[in-house]
């Protein structure tokens, strides 16, 4: 079973004899907004070393993407980027050409 798209509180109910005589109820479960996360395989890299970023809880949009930025740059000033292509959990690798302070932004 997949969680519903509508946020809120939910529970399971157990009925007997193909009717509505309830014989059990689960705990209440919350469907909450997803929280995308990004983690990187290290905090320092040598020039031209591959940087591997793992991401989870990506939205299900074919146009969602992760950008690689020099820290402090505007959102439109990325160094490189990758589209997520509707993958809920994955890993991407981005080559780094020169040493800079960088950050990942999830869009």
Beta strands, then each sheet from edge to edge (+ up, - down):
strand 1: 8-10
strand 2: 13-16
strand 3: 21-25
strand 4: 29-31
strand 5: 37-40
strand 6: 50-56
strand 7: 65-70
strand 8: 80-83
strand 9: 89-95
strand 10: 102-106
sheet 1: 1+ 4-
sheet 2: 2+ 3-
sheet 3: 5+ 6- 9+
sheet 4: 8+ 7- 10+
end
